[in-house]
Structure formats: structure tokens, C-alpha cells
């Protein structure tokens, strides 16, 4: 492992890529948030004595999320599927499409786990306090469709202001409702990075078959911060062989993970949560 300085012009290029990627992922994340919020709104406004999602609700939720996630993941994997570095035979295409399907399903599974925990949190609130339906309706019309439902649920609790003034601890985090957006953005970014890695692997394999050597022998970690200290700034320029692992340090916590690429699912959330670091693949030896 060694460190190499990334030229300023290349750094600017990666910063532009980061901005474009973030806009893309936030737009897709917002679509998911709008759908999930509409589902949550319906659950709260039509809440009855039965708790948790019915089989029918669970099925509808799963199918719709899978459709949204598949559309996003296929945009990423199409770069590999349609690449000239991938053989055009049907089997290779099927394998790549299966990989995309598995990725979309894994994203959906993680979202469903989060949503079901949120449904339980809502049930706990409804059990402990009276939620004013009219107030909830008023607030969801007031805020954007993708806005957090955590605060809206809290503000809809009957006598919330009196309870606060009386010192009763009614804070949003008490009932453990966690928004779907940060999770979705992180998983979409992970899909984007994994598809890039897959494409570079395909390029290397093709080069090895045709020329007997790798197109990319090295890879460099690129920190895409904008001048502020972030958790991965100290790793900027770290360079390892193509198949080796980066030794990534979280500058804030000191936690260390061995990672193949940003958002490597085998790393801790401390280092693999929402991250817009990048990788430069090249053939410049140490």
C-alpha cells in the first residue's frame, strides 16, 4: 500500500462526478420516500385494533418497492450488461441480470426490515398515546410528500404541548422511528459503486484474455470532500493492487476496515454508510 497525489484537475472531475451521483441518488431516494410515506399515512389514518401489516399489505409493499429498486439498479448494471467488455452470449447476460435482480431484492429486503420496525414503532405510539387524525392530515398537507413522518407523528399526539410543558419526555427518538431515506440512498450508492467495480473487472478480464495482461493493475481511493474534514479524508490517495483491499480509517472514530471499494458491504457501517468517495483505476506502478 502507498499513497499517490491526485492531480487537481482529476480531483475536480471526481467532485463533479460526486455531485452528479448525489443528485441522481437523492432523486431516486425521494421517489421511494414518497411511496413509503403514502403507505405510512394510509396505515395511520386507517389504523384499527389490528397491529402490524397484513399479508396483503406486505405483498403490495414488497412488489412496489422491488419495482422502484429494480429500475434504479438496472440503470447501474446496464453499464456492464451493454458493455463491449462483456461477451454477448446469452448466458453472460443472464448471469448479470440475475446479479442485478439479487441486488434489487437485497435493497428491498433491507427497506422492508426498516419499514416493519417503523410500523411497530407507530403501533407503540398509538397504544400509548392518542394520535389526532385531523392534525396528522393537516400536517401531511403542509409538508412535502417526501418529508419525514417522524416529527409529524409526534406533533399529532394529543396534548403534546401540554406534556412537553409538564416535563413529560415525548421526543421523536423515543419510539424508534427511523426514516427510510438515508438507508435507501446508501444502498443506491452502493449499487452504483458495485456496478463500476464490476465493469472494471470485466475490462481486466477481457484485456487478460486478449493481451495477456491487466488493463488496470492498481486502484486508488479518492476522497471527494469539499475542503471540510470528513471521516475518510486521511485515506485520500491510498493505492493498492487491483485485487487487494484498502485499509480504510474512519477519521472521526478511528475504526478501521479492510475494503475492496467505498460502501463495501463487508465493512462496518461506520465506514460503509452513505459515502461518496470514489476509486481511480490505473496502471501506474508505485
C-alpha positions as CSV (number, residue, x, y, z in Angstrom):
1,X,0.0,0.0,0.0
2,X,1.2,3.5,-0.8
3,X,-0.2,7.0,-1.3
4,X,-0.2,9.0,-4.5
5,X,-1.2,12.6,-5.1
6,X,-4.2,13.0,-7.3
7,X,-3.8,16.0,-9.7
8,X,-6.1,18.9,-9.0
9,X,-7.8,18.6,-12.4
10,X,-8.7,14.9,-11.7
11,X,-9.9,15.8,-8.2
12,X,-12.3,18.4,-9.8
13,X,-13.5,15.7,-12.1
14,X,-14.3,13.4,-9.2
15,X,-16.0,16.2,-7.3
16,X,-18.3,16.7,-10.4
17,X,-19.0,13.0,-10.5
18,X,-19.9,13.1,-6.8
19,X,-22.3,16.0,-7.3
20,X,-24.0,14.2,-10.3
21,X,-24.2,10.9,-8.4
22,X,-25.7,12.5,-5.3
23,X,-28.4,14.3,-7.3
24,X,-29.2,11.1,-9.1
25,X,-29.4,9.0,-5.9
26,X,-31.4,11.6,-4.0
27,X,-33.9,11.9,-6.8
28,X,-34.5,8.1,-6.7
29,X,-34.5,8.1,-2.9
30,X,-37.1,10.7,-2.9
31,X,-39.4,8.6,-5.1
32,X,-39.1,5.7,-2.6
33,X,-39.7,8.1,0.4
34,X,-42.9,9.5,-1.3
35,X,-44.2,6.0,-1.8
36,X,-43.4,4.7,1.7
37,X,-44.8,7.9,3.3
38,X,-48.1,7.4,1.4
39,X,-48.1,3.8,2.7
40,X,-47.4,5.0,6.3
41,X,-50.1,7.8,6.0
42,X,-52.7,5.2,4.9
43,X,-51.7,2.9,7.8
44,X,-52.0,5.7,10.4
45,X,-55.2,7.2,9.1
46,X,-56.9,3.9,8.8
47,X,-55.4,2.3,12.0
48,X,-57.6,-0.2,13.7
49,X,-57.1,-2.7,16.6
50,X,-55.0,-5.0,14.4
51,X,-51.3,-4.3,14.7
52,X,-48.7,-4.9,12.1
53,X,-49.1,-5.3,8.3
54,X,-51.4,-7.8,6.9
55,X,-50.2,-10.3,4.3
56,X,-51.8,-8.4,1.5
57,X,-50.2,-5.1,2.7
58,X,-46.9,-6.7,3.0
59,X,-47.2,-8.2,-0.6
60,X,-48.2,-4.8,-2.1
61,X,-45.4,-3.0,-0.3
62,X,-42.8,-5.6,-1.4
63,X,-43.8,-5.6,-5.0
64,X,-43.9,-1.8,-5.3
65,X,-40.6,-1.4,-3.6
66,X,-39.0,-4.1,-5.8
67,X,-40.3,-2.3,-8.9
68,X,-38.7,1.0,-7.8
69,X,-35.4,-0.6,-6.8
70,X,-35.1,-2.7,-9.9
71,X,-35.5,0.4,-12.1
72,X,-32.6,2.1,-10.3
73,X,-30.3,-1.0,-10.1
74,X,-30.8,-1.9,-13.8
75,X,-29.6,1.6,-14.7
76,X,-26.3,0.7,-12.9
77,X,-25.9,-2.8,-14.2
78,X,-26.8,-1.9,-17.7
79,X,-23.3,-0.3,-17.9
80,X,-21.9,-3.8,-17.6
81,X,-24.6,-5.7,-19.5
82,X,-24.3,-3.5,-22.5
83,X,-20.5,-3.1,-22.3
84,X,-18.3,-4.2,-25.1
85,X,-16.1,-5.9,-22.5
86,X,-18.8,-8.5,-21.8
87,X,-19.4,-11.3,-24.2
88,X,-22.7,-11.1,-26.0
89,X,-23.7,-14.7,-25.4
90,X,-27.0,-15.2,-23.7
91,X,-25.5,-16.9,-20.6
92,X,-23.3,-14.0,-19.6
93,X,-26.2,-11.6,-20.0
94,X,-28.5,-13.9,-17.9
95,X,-25.8,-14.1,-15.1
96,X,-25.5,-10.3,-15.0
97,X,-29.3,-9.8,-14.9
98,X,-29.5,-12.3,-12.1
99,X,-26.9,-10.3,-10.2
100,X,-29.0,-7.1,-10.7
101,X,-32.2,-8.9,-9.6
102,X,-30.4,-10.1,-6.4
103,X,-29.1,-6.6,-5.7
104,X,-32.6,-5.1,-6.1
105,X,-34.0,-7.8,-3.8
106,X,-31.4,-7.2,-1.2
107,X,-32.2,-3.5,-1.2
108,X,-35.9,-4.3,-0.9
109,X,-35.3,-6.7,2.0
110,X,-33.4,-4.1,3.9
111,X,-36.1,-1.5,3.3
112,X,-38.8,-3.9,4.4
113,X,-37.0,-4.6,7.6
114,X,-36.8,-0.9,8.4
115,X,-40.4,-0.2,7.4
116,X,-41.7,-3.1,9.6
117,X,-39.8,-1.7,12.6
118,X,-41.3,1.7,11.9
119,X,-44.8,0.1,11.8
120,X,-44.1,-1.4,15.2
121,X,-43.0,2.0,16.4
122,X,-46.2,3.5,15.2
123,X,-48.3,0.8,16.9
124,X,-46.4,1.5,20.1
125,X,-47.3,5.2,19.8
126,X,-50.9,4.6,19.0
127,X,-51.1,2.2,22.0
128,X,-49.5,4.7,24.5
129,X,-51.0,8.0,23.2
130,X,-53.9,9.2,21.2
131,X,-52.9,10.4,17.8
132,X,-55.2,13.1,16.4
133,X,-56.1,12.0,12.8
134,X,-57.2,15.5,11.8
135,X,-53.9,17.0,13.0
136,X,-52.0,14.4,11.1
137,X,-53.9,15.1,7.9
138,X,-53.3,18.8,8.3
139,X,-49.5,18.3,8.8
140,X,-49.0,15.9,5.8
141,X,-50.6,18.5,3.6
142,X,-48.4,21.2,5.0
143,X,-45.1,19.5,4.3
144,X,-43.6,17.9,1.1
145,X,-44.6,14.4,0.3
146,X,-41.1,13.1,1.0
147,X,-40.8,14.9,4.3
148,X,-40.0,12.9,7.5
149,X,-43.1,11.3,9.1
150,X,-41.3,11.0,12.5
151,X,-41.9,14.6,13.5
152,X,-45.4,14.6,12.1
153,X,-46.4,11.6,14.1
154,X,-45.0,13.3,17.3
155,X,-46.8,16.6,16.6
156,X,-50.1,14.7,16.1
157,X,-50.1,13.2,19.6
158,X,-53.0,14.6,21.6
159,X,-51.9,17.2,24.2
160,X,-48.3,17.1,23.0
161,X,-47.6,20.7,24.0
162,X,-49.1,20.2,27.5
163,X,-47.0,17.1,28.0
164,X,-43.8,18.9,27.0
165,X,-44.6,21.8,29.3
166,X,-45.2,19.4,32.1
167,X,-41.8,17.8,31.5
168,X,-43.1,14.6,30.0
169,X,-40.4,13.3,27.7
170,X,-42.1,12.9,24.3
171,X,-39.3,13.1,21.8
172,X,-39.3,11.7,18.3
173,X,-36.5,9.2,19.0
174,X,-38.3,7.7,22.0
175,X,-40.4,5.4,19.8
176,X,-37.6,4.4,17.5
177,X,-39.0,5.5,14.1
178,X,-36.1,5.7,11.6
179,X,-36.6,7.3,8.2
180,X,-36.1,5.1,5.0
181,X,-34.3,7.8,3.0
182,X,-30.7,7.5,4.5
183,X,-30.8,3.7,4.1
184,X,-32.1,3.9,0.6
185,X,-29.6,6.5,-0.5
186,X,-26.7,4.4,0.9
187,X,-27.9,1.2,-0.8
188,X,-28.4,3.0,-4.2
189,X,-24.9,4.5,-3.9
190,X,-23.6,1.0,-3.1
191,X,-25.2,-0.4,-6.2
192,X,-23.7,2.3,-8.3
193,X,-20.2,1.7,-7.0
194,X,-20.5,-2.1,-7.3
195,X,-21.5,-1.8,-10.9
196,X,-18.5,0.4,-11.6
197,X,-16.2,-2.2,-9.9
198,X,-17.9,-5.0,-12.0
199,X,-17.2,-3.1,-15.2
200,X,-13.6,-2.6,-14.3
201,X,-13.3,-6.3,-13.5
202,X,-14.8,-7.1,-16.9
203,X,-12.3,-4.8,-18.6
204,X,-9.4,-6.5,-16.9
205,X,-10.7,-10.0,-17.7
206,X,-11.1,-9.0,-21.4
207,X,-7.6,-7.5,-21.5
208,X,-6.1,-10.6,-19.9
209,X,-7.8,-12.8,-22.5
210,X,-6.8,-10.7,-25.5
211,X,-3.4,-9.2,-24.4
212,X,-2.2,-11.4,-21.6
213,X,-2.1,-8.5,-19.1
214,X,-4.3,-6.5,-16.9
215,X,-5.7,-3.1,-18.1
216,X,-5.7,-1.9,-14.6
217,X,-3.1,-3.2,-12.1
218,X,-3.8,-0.6,-9.4
219,X,-6.6,1.3,-7.8
220,X,-6.5,4.5,-5.7
221,X,-9.0,5.7,-3.1
222,X,-10.3,9.1,-3.9
223,X,-11.8,11.3,-1.1
224,X,-14.4,13.6,-2.6
225,X,-14.8,16.0,0.2
226,X,-15.0,19.7,-0.4
227,X,-12.4,21.0,1.9
228,X,-14.0,20.1,5.2
229,X,-12.7,17.3,7.4
230,X,-14.7,14.1,6.9
231,X,-14.3,10.5,8.1
232,X,-12.3,9.4,5.0
233,X,-10.1,12.4,4.3
234,X,-6.9,10.7,5.5
235,X,-7.4,7.9,3.1
236,X,-7.2,10.1,0.0
237,X,-4.7,8.7,-2.5
238,X,-4.2,5.3,-0.8
239,X,-3.2,2.9,-3.6
240,X,-3.2,-0.9,-3.6
241,X,-3.0,-3.6,-6.3
242,X,-6.3,-4.2,-8.2
243,X,-7.3,-7.3,-6.2
244,X,-6.1,-6.1,-2.8
245,X,-8.0,-4.4,0.0
246,X,-7.8,-0.8,1.1
247,X,-7.1,-0.2,4.8
248,X,-9.7,2.5,5.5
249,X,-9.7,4.5,8.7
250,X,-12.7,6.5,9.9
251,X,-11.1,9.8,10.9
252,X,-13.9,10.6,13.3
253,X,-14.0,7.3,15.2
254,X,-10.6,5.6,14.4
255,X,-12.4,2.5,13.3
256,X,-10.5,0.5,10.6
257,X,-12.0,-1.7,7.9
258,X,-10.4,-3.6,5.0
259,X,-12.4,-2.6,2.0
260,X,-12.5,-3.5,-1.7
261,X,-14.2,-0.3,-2.6
262,X,-16.4,2.5,-1.0
263,X,-19.5,1.1,0.7
264,X,-18.1,-2.4,0.7
265,X,-20.9,-4.4,2.4
266,X,-18.4,-6.4,4.3
267,X,-17.2,-3.3,6.2
268,X,-18.7,-1.8,9.3
269,X,-21.5,0.8,8.9
270,X,-19.1,3.4,10.4
271,X,-17.1,3.2,7.1
272,X,-19.6,1.8,4.7
273,X,-22.6,4.0,5.4
274,X,-23.5,6.8,3.0
275,X,-20.2,7.6,1.3
276,X,-19.4,9.4,-2.0
277,X,-15.7,8.5,-2.1
278,X,-14.5,7.1,-5.4
279,X,-11.9,4.8,-6.9
280,X,-9.4,5.6,-9.7
281,X,-8.3,2.6,-11.6
282,X,-5.0,2.9,-13.4
283,X,-1.7,1.2,-14.5
284,X,0.8,3.5,-12.8
285,X,3.1,1.3,-10.6
286,X,4.4,2.6,-7.2
